[in-house]
Amino acid sequence: MMKIMSGNEAVALAVKFSRVGVVGIYPITPQTTIIEELAEMRARGEIDTDIVRVESEHSAMGVTLGAAVAGTRAFTATSSQGLLYMHEMIWWTAGSRAPVVMVVATRAVGAPWNIWNENTDFMSERDSGWIMSFASSPQEALDLTLQAFRISEDPRVFVPMMVGMDGFILSHTKTNVYVPSQEDVDQFIPPRRQPYVIDPETQESMGNIFQPVHYMKLRQSINDAIQGSIDVIKEVGREYEKVNPLSDYKTLNVQYKLEDADYAIVTMGAWSLDAMEAIDKLREKGVKVGLYRIRYIRPWAEQEIRRSLEDKRAILVFDRATSLGRAGPLYLEMKATLQSPMKGVIAGLGGVSMSKKDFYEVISNFIEEVKFGNPNKVEWYYPGEVKYVELGTPRSAY
């Protein structure tokens, strides 16, 4: 059944379909309507999920972790400063090997305050030991959230998983979404599985100090589980076709007109669709350019990326995030994977709009640079209407 809904509504529906037992909540824009939707479902008697309101995002993840290790399927959602505030508990959840699912509706990080979209908050957690996928549409937000429970709770994985989506652009924008049946989801997601259960009736401890070698072995086990999850993700993606016959999750990442392309564009998230429209225009002019969309930042599909991109003449990577003082994090990941000539573009931070016209301009300029010079550099791009904005500098104290 097709239904018009926003990304946040699609995520809430996926949580309902997954029969989640506990949701730890603390509202923050633009994630808030996920938990509002779940609360309304609870009030209407559509779910019997325990929705636990807490005083901070740190506690929201604490509740979610506690529920998970007690044997319950658990979920939470956050954004921006909230994600940073729960940063400590994100690492505790990974170190506990607790299957948990969280959705991050991405948003700029202060200071200064900014409620609009960028991906720096999400990308800042890529070393924390979670599997991390990123949606490009409300449909993918629903699909990836459902798959996250199945992947996270697979005995070959037992690692938490977060699903990112562009704040407001996906979280609040409504479009057609294929809604599966509860029966199909029940067939797809088995009863809760987890590596251990903390039971108050038994004498067990959790989180005690580890000897150095055991600590290092635990870290390696998380690393191996994330790298090994590539096969699980592909397997789950193939089986998901029974839930959504319109879906295609056979690979971790996604290609568009890439097979015969001389030039490759790399993107992640909602603006990939604008980039695809720009590619269509360039193709009409005979320019062989294609797109490679990152859907999983962890695990990093190194072999898949090499097979898809290593024969391209040059690669252009768009980041809606920064590693300040260095480059965009997606660009850094790609540079560590491929030896190809490569340019990074940082754009769209703090809600700065990037249109398909902007993509067309940046891609066209890049191809000219490849023809007549060295494309290896990183550029901050501002759309035409905001190019007059000057860089801010601190006032002198003297």
GUBA-56789 format. One line per field, with one value per residue (C-alpha): residue number from 1; x negated, y, z negated. Coordinates in Angstrom, 1 decimal. Layout:
! GUBA-56789
seq	(NUM; ...)
x	(X; ...)
y	(Y; ...)
z	(Z; ...)
//
This chain:
! GUBA-56789
seq	(1; 2; 3; 4; 5; 6; 7; 8; 9; 10; 11; 12; 13; 14; 15; 16; 17; 18; 19; 20; 21; 22; 23; 24; 25; 26; 27; 28; 29; 30; 31; 32; 33; 34; 35; 36; 37; 38; 39; 40; 41; 42; 43; 44; 45; 46; 47; 48; 49; 50; 51; 52; 53; 54; 55; 56; 57; 58; 59; 60; 61; 62; 63; 64; 65; 66; 67; 68; 69; 70; 71; 72; 73; 74; 75; 76; 77; 78; 79; 80; 81; 82; 83; 84; 85; 86; 87; 88; 89; 90; 91; 92; 93; 94; 95; 96; 97; 98; 99; 100; 101; 102; 103; 104; 105; 106; 107; 108; 109; 110; 111; 112; 113; 114; 115; 116; 117; 118; 119; 120; 121; 122; 123; 124; 125; 126; 127; 128; 129; 130; 131; 132; 133; 134; 135; 136; 137; 138; 139; 140; 141; 142; 143; 144; 145; 146; 147; 148; 149; 150; 151; 152; 153; 154; 155; 156; 157; 158; 159; 160; 161; 162; 163; 164; 165; 166; 167; 168; 169; 170; 171; 172; 173; 174; 175; 176; 177; 178; 179; 180; 181; 182; 183; 184; 185; 186; 187; 188; 189; 190; 191; 192; 193; 194; 195; 196; 197; 198; 199; 200; 201; 202; 203; 204; 205; 206; 207; 208; 209; 210; 211; 212; 213; 214; 215; 216; 217; 218; 219; 220; 221; 222; 223; 224; 225; 226; 227; 228; 229; 230; 231; 232; 233; 234; 235; 236; 237; 238; 239; 240; 241; 242; 243; 244; 245; 246; 247; 248; 249; 250; 251; 252; 253; 254; 255; 256; 257; 258; 259; 260; 261; 262; 263; 264; 265; 266; 267; 268; 269; 270; 271; 272; 273; 274; 275; 276; 277; 278; 279; 280; 281; 282; 283; 284; 285; 286; 287; 288; 289; 290; 291; 292; 293; 294; 295; 296; 297; 298; 299; 300; 301; 302; 303; 304; 305; 306; 307; 308; 309; 310; 311; 312; 313; 314; 315; 316; 317; 318; 319; 320; 321; 322; 323; 324; 325; 326; 327; 328; 329; 330; 331; 332; 333; 334; 335; 336; 337; 338; 339; 340; 341; 342; 343; 344; 345; 346; 347; 348; 349; 350; 351; 352; 353; 354; 355; 356; 357; 358; 359; 360; 361; 362; 363; 364; 365; 366; 367; 368; 369; 370; 371; 372; 373; 374; 375; 376; 377; 378; 379; 380; 381; 382; 383; 384; 385; 386; 387; 388; 389; 390; 391; 392; 393; 394; 395; 396; 397; 398)
x	(0.0; -1.3; -0.8; -2.0; -4.1; -7.2; -10.5; -9.7; -6.2; -7.9; -10.4; -7.6; -5.7; -8.8; -9.2; -5.5; -5.9; -9.1; -7.1; -9.6; -9.2; -10.8; -11.5; -13.7; -12.7; -13.9; -12.6; -14.9; -14.2; -13.9; -13.5; -10.6; -7.7; -9.1; -8.4; -5.2; -3.9; -4.8; -3.2; 0.0; -0.1; -0.4; 2.5; 4.7; 3.8; 2.0; -1.2; -1.9; -5.5; -6.7; -7.7; -10.0; -10.4; -13.7; -15.5; -18.2; -19.5; -22.3; -19.5; -17.5; -20.3; -20.8; -17.2; -17.5; -20.6; -19.1; -16.0; -18.1; -20.3; -17.2; -16.0; -13.7; -13.8; -14.7; -14.8; -15.5; -16.0; -17.9; -19.7; -22.6; -23.4; -21.3; -23.5; -26.6; -25.1; -24.5; -28.0; -29.3; -26.3; -26.6; -30.1; -28.8; -26.1; -28.6; -31.0; -28.1; -27.4; -23.8; -21.5; -19.8; -18.4; -18.6; -17.5; -19.4; -17.5; -20.7; -21.1; -23.9; -26.0; -26.4; -27.8; -26.2; -22.7; -21.3; -18.4; -18.9; -20.4; -23.9; -25.5; -28.4; -26.5; -26.0; -29.5; -31.1; -30.0; -31.6; -34.3; -31.9; -31.3; -27.8; -26.7; -25.6; -23.3; -22.0; -18.6; -18.0; -14.1; -11.3; -11.0; -14.6; -14.1; -11.3; -13.1; -16.5; -14.9; -13.1; -16.3; -18.3; -16.5; -17.1; -20.8; -21.6; -20.0; -21.7; -24.0; -26.8; -26.6; -25.2; -26.2; -23.9; -22.8; -21.9; -20.0; -20.6; -18.3; -18.6; -16.7; -13.7; -14.5; -13.4; -12.1; -9.4; -8.8; -6.0; -6.1; -4.8; -6.0; -5.3; -3.9; -4.4; -1.9; -2.5; -2.4; -5.2; -7.3; -6.6; -8.0; -11.0; -12.0; -12.2; -11.7; -14.3; -17.8; -20.7; -24.1; -23.1; -20.3; -20.9; -18.3; -17.9; -17.2; -20.7; -24.1; -25.8; -27.8; -28.2; -30.8; -33.5; -37.2; -38.9; -42.5; -44.2; -44.4; -40.8; -39.8; -41.7; -40.2; -36.7; -37.5; -38.7; -35.5; -33.4; -35.6; -35.4; -31.6; -31.1; -33.4; -31.7; -28.2; -28.6; -27.4; -24.6; -23.5; -23.4; -21.5; -19.0; -18.6; -17.8; -15.2; -13.7; -12.3; -9.6; -8.6; -8.8; -8.8; -9.8; -13.0; -16.6; -19.0; -21.3; -24.3; -25.3; -25.7; -23.8; -24.9; -23.3; -24.4; -27.9; -28.8; -30.0; -30.9; -34.3; -33.6; -32.0; -30.1; -29.9; -27.1; -25.2; -21.6; -18.7; -20.6; -21.7; -18.4; -19.3; -22.7; -21.1; -19.0; -22.2; -23.8; -20.8; -21.3; -25.0; -24.3; -22.0; -25.1; -27.2; -29.1; -29.7; -29.1; -27.5; -26.7; -27.8; -25.6; -27.0; -24.2; -26.5; -29.3; -29.9; -30.7; -32.7; -32.2; -35.8; -35.8; -32.4; -33.7; -36.9; -35.1; -32.7; -35.0; -38.6; -38.4; -36.9; -39.0; -38.3; -35.9; -34.1; -32.9; -30.2; -30.2; -27.4; -29.8; -33.2; -36.3; -37.4; -41.0; -41.1; -38.3; -34.9; -34.7; -33.3; -36.1; -38.7; -37.1; -37.2; -40.8; -41.8; -40.1; -41.1; -44.2; -42.1; -42.3; -39.7; -38.2; -36.2; -33.4; -32.0; -28.5; -25.1; -26.2; -23.7; -20.9; -22.5; -20.4; -22.0; -19.8; -20.2; -21.5; -24.2; -25.2; -25.2; -27.6; -30.0; -30.1; -30.6; -33.5; -35.1; -35.1; -36.8; -39.4; -40.1; -40.7; -43.0; -44.5; -44.9; -41.5; -43.0; -41.8; -39.0; -36.6; -33.9; -31.0; -28.4; -25.4; -25.2; -22.7; -24.9; -28.3; -28.5; -28.6; -32.1; -33.9; -33.6; -36.7; -37.1; -37.4; -40.9; -41.4; -43.6)
y	(0.0; 3.5; 6.3; 9.9; 10.5; 12.3; 10.7; 11.0; 9.4; 6.6; 5.9; 5.9; 3.4; 1.2; 1.2; 0.2; -2.6; -3.8; -4.3; -2.3; -2.8; 0.4; 3.9; 6.3; 9.8; 13.4; 15.8; 17.8; 19.5; 18.0; 14.6; 15.5; 14.4; 10.8; 10.4; 12.5; 10.1; 7.1; 8.8; 9.3; 5.6; 4.6; 6.9; 5.3; 1.9; 0.9; -0.1; -1.2; 0.2; 1.7; 5.3; 6.6; 10.3; 11.4; 14.7; 14.5; 12.7; 11.1; 9.5; 8.6; 6.4; 5.1; 4.0; 2.4; 0.5; -0.6; -1.9; -3.7; -5.6; -6.5; -8.4; -5.8; -4.5; -0.8; 2.4; 6.1; 9.1; 12.3; 15.1; 17.5; 18.7; 15.8; 13.3; 14.9; 15.0; 11.2; 10.6; 8.8; 6.4; 5.7; 4.3; 2.4; 0.8; -0.3; -1.6; -3.6; -5.3; -4.4; -4.6; -1.1; 1.0; 4.8; 7.3; 10.6; 13.4; 15.3; 19.0; 21.5; 21.6; 24.8; 27.2; 29.3; 27.9; 26.5; 24.2; 23.4; 20.5; 19.2; 15.8; 16.7; 15.4; 12.0; 11.7; 12.5; 9.1; 6.9; 5.8; 4.8; 1.2; 1.4; 0.2; 3.4; 3.8; 6.9; 7.3; 9.4; 9.4; 8.7; 5.3; 4.4; 5.8; 3.3; 0.4; 1.0; 1.3; -2.1; -3.7; -2.1; -4.3; -7.4; -6.6; -5.4; -8.5; -11.0; -13.3; -12.7; -9.0; -8.0; -4.3; -1.3; 0.5; 4.0; 5.3; 8.8; 11.1; 14.7; 16.9; 18.7; 17.7; 14.2; 14.3; 16.8; 16.4; 14.2; 11.9; 8.5; 5.6; 1.9; 0.6; -3.1; -5.2; -6.1; -9.8; -9.3; -7.5; -10.2; -12.8; -10.6; -9.7; -12.6; -12.4; -10.4; -12.0; -10.7; -12.0; -11.9; -10.7; -8.9; -10.4; -8.9; -12.4; -13.5; -12.2; -10.6; -7.4; -5.1; -2.4; -3.4; -2.5; -4.7; -5.7; -4.0; -7.1; -8.0; -4.4; -4.5; -7.9; -6.4; -3.5; -5.9; -8.0; -4.9; -4.0; -7.6; -7.7; -4.4; -5.5; -8.9; -7.3; -6.6; -10.1; -9.9; -6.5; -7.9; -11.0; -8.9; -6.6; -9.6; -10.9; -7.5; -7.8; -10.0; -7.0; -4.3; -5.7; -2.3; -2.2; -2.9; -3.4; -6.1; -3.8; -1.5; 1.5; 2.6; 3.4; 5.7; 5.7; 4.7; 1.7; 3.6; 6.8; 8.6; 10.8; 9.7; 11.9; 10.6; 11.8; 10.7; 11.5; 13.4; 15.8; 12.7; 13.1; 16.7; 15.5; 12.7; 15.4; 17.4; 14.2; 13.6; 17.1; 16.5; 13.1; 14.9; 16.9; 13.7; 14.0; 10.5; 11.1; 8.9; 8.8; 6.6; 7.1; 6.0; 4.3; 2.7; 4.7; 1.8; -0.8; 0.9; -1.1; -0.8; -3.6; -2.6; 1.0; 0.0; -2.3; 0.5; 3.5; 2.6; 2.8; 6.3; 9.1; 11.4; 11.5; 14.4; 14.0; 16.1; 16.5; 18.1; 17.8; 18.9; 17.6; 21.2; 21.8; 18.9; 18.2; 16.6; 13.2; 11.4; 12.8; 11.6; 8.1; 8.0; 9.3; 6.4; 3.9; 5.0; 6.5; 8.2; 12.0; 13.3; 16.6; 17.3; 19.9; 21.0; 22.5; 22.8; 23.3; 24.7; 24.5; 26.4; 25.2; 23.3; 23.1; 20.8; 23.9; 24.2; 20.6; 21.1; 24.1; 22.3; 19.1; 21.0; 23.1; 19.9; 18.2; 21.3; 21.2; 17.5; 18.3; 21.3; 20.9; 19.1; 18.4; 17.3; 19.8; 20.7; 23.5; 25.2; 25.9; 28.7; 28.9; 32.1; 33.9; 33.8; 34.2; 37.8; 36.6; 37.3; 34.9; 35.9; 36.5; 37.1; 40.7; 41.8; 42.2; 45.2)
z	(0.0; 0.9; -1.6; -1.7; -4.8; -6.1; -7.0; -10.7; -10.2; -8.2; -11.0; -13.7; -11.6; -11.2; -15.0; -15.4; -12.9; -14.7; -17.9; -19.9; -23.7; -25.0; -23.5; -25.5; -24.5; -24.8; -22.1; -19.9; -16.6; -13.9; -15.4; -17.7; -15.6; -15.6; -19.3; -19.1; -16.5; -18.7; -21.7; -19.7; -18.6; -22.2; -23.2; -20.4; -21.7; -18.5; -20.3; -23.9; -23.8; -27.0; -26.1; -28.8; -29.1; -30.5; -31.4; -28.7; -25.6; -27.8; -29.9; -26.7; -25.5; -29.1; -29.2; -25.8; -26.7; -30.0; -28.3; -25.6; -28.0; -30.0; -26.9; -25.3; -21.7; -22.2; -20.1; -20.4; -18.2; -18.3; -16.5; -16.6; -20.2; -21.5; -19.7; -21.1; -24.6; -24.5; -23.0; -26.1; -26.2; -22.5; -23.2; -26.3; -24.1; -21.5; -24.1; -25.7; -22.3; -22.8; -19.8; -19.7; -16.9; -16.8; -14.1; -13.7; -11.9; -11.1; -12.0; -12.3; -15.5; -17.5; -18.2; -16.9; -17.1; -13.9; -13.5; -9.8; -8.1; -7.8; -8.4; -10.7; -13.8; -12.3; -10.8; -14.1; -15.5; -12.9; -15.2; -18.0; -17.1; -15.5; -12.1; -10.3; -7.3; -5.8; -3.9; -0.8; -1.0; -3.5; -1.9; -2.7; -6.2; -6.8; -5.0; -6.7; -10.2; -9.7; -8.4; -11.3; -13.9; -11.8; -11.2; -14.8; -16.4; -14.0; -16.2; -13.6; -14.4; -17.9; -17.4; -17.7; -14.5; -13.7; -10.6; -9.5; -7.4; -6.5; -9.0; -7.6; -4.0; -4.8; -8.4; -7.6; -3.8; -2.7; 0.3; 1.4; -0.7; -0.2; -3.5; -4.1; -6.1; -9.7; -8.7; -6.2; -8.8; -11.4; -9.0; -8.3; -11.9; -14.2; -18.0; -19.8; -19.9; -22.0; -23.3; -27.0; -29.4; -32.7; -35.1; -38.6; -39.9; -39.0; -40.2; -37.3; -36.9; -33.9; -32.9; -35.3; -34.6; -32.0; -31.9; -28.9; -26.7; -27.3; -26.5; -23.3; -22.4; -22.9; -20.7; -18.0; -18.3; -17.6; -14.6; -13.3; -13.8; -11.9; -9.0; -9.0; -8.8; -5.1; -4.2; -6.7; -5.3; -1.8; -2.9; -4.8; -1.8; 0.5; -2.0; -2.4; 1.1; -0.4; -2.6; 0.0; 3.6; 4.9; 3.0; 4.0; 1.2; 2.7; 2.3; -0.5; 1.7; 4.9; 8.4; 11.0; 14.7; 13.5; 15.6; 18.7; 16.9; 17.2; 14.2; 10.9; 8.4; 4.8; 2.5; -0.6; -1.5; -0.1; 2.2; 4.3; 6.2; 7.2; 8.3; 10.4; 12.2; 12.9; 14.3; 16.6; 18.0; 18.6; 20.2; 22.7; 23.7; 24.1; 20.9; 19.4; 15.7; 13.1; 9.4; 6.5; 3.4; 0.0; -1.9; -4.6; -6.2; -8.6; -7.5; -4.8; -1.6; -0.5; 2.1; 3.5; 3.8; 5.6; 8.0; 8.9; 9.1; 9.6; 13.4; 13.4; 14.8; 11.8; 8.8; 7.3; 3.6; 2.1; -1.7; -3.8; -6.8; -7.8; -9.7; -10.5; -9.6; -7.2; -4.7; -4.4; -6.2; -3.1; -1.0; -3.5; -3.5; 0.3; 0.5; -1.8; 0.5; 4.0; 5.8; 8.5; 9.1; 6.6; 5.6; 2.4; 2.2; -1.1; -0.7; -2.2; -5.8; -8.3; -5.8; -2.8; 0.1; 3.0; 6.1; 9.1; 11.0; 8.4; 8.8; 12.6; 12.2; 9.8; 11.8; 15.1; 13.6; 12.2; 15.5; 17.1; 14.3; 15.0; 18.7; 18.2; 14.7; 11.4; 9.7; 6.4; 3.9; 1.5; 2.1; 0.1; 2.4; 1.9; 4.2; 6.3; 4.1; 1.0; 2.6; 1.2; -2.4; -3.8; -6.2; -9.8; -11.9; -15.7; -16.7; -17.7; -21.5; -20.9)
//
